[in-house]
Amino acid sequence: MRGFTLVELVSVVLVLAIISGYIASRSASVAGFDEQLASEQLLTLARSAQQLSFSRPSVDIFVQDLGLEYRVAVRIDGSEEVARTFPKSEVQLTADMSAAGGSAGVCSAISSPITISYNSSGELSNAYSAGTYEDGFPICLNGNTPDLCISPAGFAHEGACL
């Protein structure tokens, strides 16, 4: 009788499984990973800014659209301490644009630079043109649901502003 042995069949199936696993991992989307990474970096920047504000007189977060990417920087007295860029091909960043005519607490496209300032108590002191911080300052990634919020007390957290 002619045919394949069990060892030969198992070997072929094993090799096919390894090859298909490799191909599947190479073709998987990284969009979810990019969004999570951007979210964590934004949280880190906002929390660092709040901590720096306790010991420094003028601390803010500066957000701007540079065309192909977004730049988010923590500044002390107008001088950048830490900055991160987020390519638009990986993540879409939107925020509260009420200072530019948008609705307070609603994310929309960044049409002009945003400055989120902290006072010496670590609280928000300037983010909205009208000065209302009742619900916090939302930041959205890849959609309209707020992924991050900087509360009126200055603490940055994941999720929507309450």
N, C-alpha and C positions, 0 to 999 in steps of 0.2 A: 504494500500500500504506500501511496505517495501522499505527502501533505506537509503541513507545517507543525512543528512541535509547539507545545505550550510555552516554552521559554522564548521561542522566536516570536510568537504572537504577543506575549507580554512585553517583550523588548520593543516591538514596533509601536504598540499602544503607548508605552512610556515615552518614547522619543516624540511621537505626535503630540502628546500632552505637554511636553516641555516646550516644543516649538509653538504651539497655539497659545500657551501661557505667555510666552515672550512677546508674540505678536499682539496679543490683547493688551498687555501692559504698555506697549509702545504707542498704541492707538487710542488709549483712554484719554478723556478730556481732563485737563488740569485746571479748568475754570473754577471749580469749587475750591481747589487748593489755593489758587491765586487770591480769591475773595477772602478766605479765612486768614491767609498771611497778611493781606492788606488791613483787615479788621484788627488783627493783633498788633500790627505796627502802629496803626492810628491810636489804639488804646494806650499803647506804651508812650507815644508822643504826648498825648493829652495828660496822662498821669504824671509824666515827667515835668510838664509845664506847671501843673498844679503844685507839685513838690518844690520846684524852683521858686515859685511865687512867694513861698513863706519866708525866704531869705533874700529875695531880690526885689527891687522896687517896681520894675516894669517888665512883666513877662507876658508874652502872647503866643498864640498859634496863628501862623499866617498860611492861608491856603490859596493857591492860584492855579488857574488853568493855563498851561504853557503850549497848548496846541496838540501835541502828540502825547503829552503826559501831564499829570497833576503833580504839583510840588507842595509838600506840607512841611513847614519848618517851625521849630520852637525858637523864639527870639527873646533875647534879654537886652533891654534898652535898644531895640532895633537891630541888634547884631545876632546873626544866626548861630545858634549853639549846635543844634541837631536838625538835619533835614532828610526827608525821604521823598523819592519820586515814585509814582505809580503809572506805568504805561497804560494808555487808554485801551490798548489791544488786550490787556489782561483784566482790567477792572474799570468800571464806570463809577466815578465818585460824584455824588450830588449832595447838597446840603441846604440848610435854611438860607434862603436868599431874600428875606424880608427887607434887608437894608437896600436892596436893589429893586424893590417894588413887588417882591413875591409875598406869599402868605407866611406869617410867622408859624413855625412848628412844622412846616411842610417842605419836603426835599424837592429841589428843582435844580436844573443845570447851573453850574457855577459860571455866571456871566461876568463877574468882576471879583477881584481879590477879596477874601474874607479875613478879618482880623478878630480873633477871639481872645480878649484880654482878661487877665486875672488880677485881683487886688491882693494886698498883702495878707489877707485871710484865706487865700486860695479859692475865693469865690469868683464867679463870672462878674466882670465889671463892664464889659463892652462886647456885645456880639450883635445885638439888634439895634437898629437906628432909633427905635422908640424906647429901648431900654427895658423891655419886658422879658423876664426870664422864668415865668411861672411854670412852664413845662420843660424847660431845658433847651439845649441846642442839638437838633438831630443831624446825623450824618448817615447817608444811605450809600450802599454799594450795590451796583448792578440791579437797581430797581427802586421802587418808591416806598418800600417798607423800611423804616429806620433800623439800621443794624447797630448803630452806636448812638449814645446820647451823652452829652456833657450836661450834667444837672446844674441847676442854679447855684448849688453849693460848690461847683467846680469839679465834682467827681465824675470821671468818665466810666461808663459801663456799657456792656453789650445789651442790645434790645432797644425797644422803643422808649421814648421819653414819656413819663407818666404825668 
